[in-house]
Amino acid sequence: MPLAEKKITAEQYFEMVAETNELTELIDGEIVALAAPNEKHFDICFSMCSKLSEFIHKNSGECKSFMVPFDVV
């Protein structure tokens, strides 16, 4: 469900969300409200992130895995 009537840029979005703690996403120039994840979602995310981090470490990878929330541009 879009929260604004006109499309905005990523720069405008980041200026707006810096002032709030609401869970939102920018999709095709529209701000979309997100529901809070439930406990099962967090269990799955934690498990995946842990396994990915372990794989990266064992294979001398130079990248990192992050838990949400984390801005990706």
C-alpha positions as CSV (number, residue, x, y, z in Angstrom):
1,M,0.0,0.0,0.0
2,P,1.7,3.2,-1.2
3,L,2.0,6.0,1.4
4,A,2.6,8.9,-1.0
5,E,0.8,9.9,-4.1
6,K,3.8,10.9,-6.2
7,K,6.9,9.0,-7.0
8,I,10.1,10.0,-5.1
9,T,13.8,9.3,-5.5
10,A,16.0,7.2,-3.2
11,E,17.6,10.4,-2.0
12,Q,14.2,11.8,-1.0
13,Y,13.2,8.5,0.6
14,F,16.3,8.4,2.8
15,E,15.8,12.0,3.9
16,M,12.2,11.1,4.9
17,V,12.9,7.9,6.7
18,A,15.8,9.4,8.7
19,E,13.1,11.1,10.7
20,T,11.0,8.0,11.6
21,N,11.4,4.4,12.9
22,E,8.6,3.1,10.7
23,L,9.2,0.0,8.6
24,T,9.0,1.1,5.0
25,E,10.5,0.3,1.6
26,L,10.9,2.2,-1.6
27,I,9.5,0.3,-4.5
28,D,9.4,1.9,-8.0
29,G,9.5,5.3,-6.4
30,E,6.6,4.6,-4.0
31,I,6.9,4.3,-0.2
32,V,5.4,1.1,1.0
33,A,4.6,0.3,4.6
34,L,5.9,-3.1,5.9
35,A,4.4,-5.3,8.6
36,A,6.7,-6.2,11.5
37,P,8.1,-9.7,11.1
38,N,7.0,-12.5,13.4
39,E,9.1,-14.8,15.6
40,K,9.3,-17.6,13.0
41,H,10.6,-15.0,10.4
42,F,13.4,-14.0,12.9
43,D,14.2,-17.6,13.6
44,I,14.7,-18.4,9.9
45,C,16.7,-15.2,9.3
46,F,19.0,-15.8,12.2
47,S,19.6,-19.4,11.1
48,M,20.3,-18.4,7.5
49,C,22.6,-15.6,8.5
50,S,24.5,-17.8,10.9
51,K,25.0,-20.5,8.3
52,L,26.0,-17.9,5.7
53,S,28.5,-16.3,8.0
54,E,30.0,-19.7,8.9
55,F,30.4,-20.6,5.2
56,I,32.0,-17.2,4.4
57,H,34.4,-17.6,7.3
58,K,35.4,-21.3,6.4
59,N,36.0,-20.3,2.8
60,S,38.1,-17.2,3.7
61,G,35.5,-14.9,2.1
62,E,35.8,-11.2,2.2
63,C,32.1,-10.4,2.3
64,K,29.8,-10.1,5.3
65,S,26.3,-11.2,6.2
66,F,24.0,-8.8,8.1
67,M,20.8,-9.3,10.0
68,V,17.9,-6.9,9.3
69,P,17.1,-4.1,9.5
70,F,19.9,-2.9,7.3
71,D,19.7,-0.3,4.5
72,V,20.7,-1.7,1.1
73,V,21.0,0.8,-1.8
